[in-house]
Structure formats: C-alpha cells, structure tokens
C-alpha cells in the first residue's frame, strides 16, 4: 500500500509539474508578443516625437529668419544682433564678413545709422519662399530665402543662404550670407541705374574678413548655390554658371 501511495504521489507530482510547465510556457509565449508590441509602440512614439520636434524646429528657424527682416524695417539693431550666436558671422552683398554679435550690431548701426524709425525713412524688408532644412543632428540648420526690399533709399532684391545653430534649445543665426542681385534708386529704376555691388572700402565700418565670393549683380547675374538637393530626385543642384560674370571666384 505504501509503495502504491508513493507511486501515486510521484505520478501526481509529475503531472502537476508538467501542467505547471505547460502553463508557464504558454504564459511566456503570450507575453513575448506583448513585449514586442510594446517595443513597436515605443518606436512609433519616438518617431512621432522626432517628427514633431523637427516640425517645430522648421517653424522656429523661419521665425528667426523673418524676425531679422522685421528688425531691419525699423532699425532695431540691438534686437537684430541678439538673433545671432556669440560667434556668428554676417555678410551682406560684397561688403565682407563681420564676426561676432558685437560686430553685427556695429555694422548695422554705423552703416545704416542709429537705431529706430526716422522721419523720412521707410524700409520694407520682405522675405519670401523661405525653405529651411534641419540637419540630422537636430541642432544645426540652413535656410534659403528671397528678399525684396523697398525703402526710401531705393529698392533691391537678394537671396539668403543662412546657417542656424540650436543652443540651449533656442535657434539662432550662425551665419547670415546675403548676396544681392539688384539694388537701385526709384527715379530711373533697376533697368537703367543699378549699383553694381558693394565692396569692403565703400563705407564704414570695415569688415573683419574679405568677401567670401566675388560676383556681379544685375544686369549680370549670380546664382547663390543651393544648400539642398532636388527634393524629388535627391540630386545636388548644378554649380552656378560663370557666364555673364555670374561668379568670378569663391572660397
């Protein structure tokens, strides 16, 4: 009887162990897809968060670029200079390169007069077709824009190919590069009377560095290189043509 009881208990334990093993394996098999599902959801959420951040970055870069135009309108040189990183550079037309935020302020104040709107002065610095690009590192960006300027001193047309940097979560100019295509007075217009280009010695203050590119303006032309590839084909844009004095040399 004792032998029979021992065998019975052994079989019972063996059965219970097999049952427990089966239940455990079933639980693990059921839990595996659940864990995979959670990982997939987490990946989707991270991807969505990255897209939201990128869209916000695109908007913020455009805001900085557009704010620059509005500050130019009213001669708000201090506010304008504060759009730039401490070690940023500014290059407008053929004037040359100004390095650092204090020099950006000095250039604007000395070249265009003390800040603030003035009697008899009107500036409308309109910017269009801004196309920003956020780089994969998430903290550097570029933007290309067109500007049409109408002011009491004349009117002009220029491109911007600017670099931006994100520091402490805030986008700022790292490099403003604004070659202009045309600048002229009103009475005769750009067809008959144009300013060929600026140059470093034309007016104060003198730049820190010479121009990065030498080019001719209207009636010749210069095409500022595109920082972005063709958005459909992914192919880089062709180099600017030197015909008609478009590009003499560049670094």
Secondary structure, DSSP 8 states (H G I E B T S, - for coil): -HHHHHHHHHHHHHHHHHHHHHHHHHHHHHHHHHHHHHHHHHHHHHHHHHHHHHHHHHHHHHHHHHHHHHHHHTT-HHHHHTTEEEEEEEEETTS-EEESHHHHHHHHHHHH-SSS--TT--EEEEEEEEEEEE-TTSSEEEEEEEEEEEETTEEEEEEEEEEEEEETTEEEEEEEEE-EEEEE-SSS-TTT-------TTSSSS--SB--SEE---TTS------SS--TTT---------GGGS-SEE-
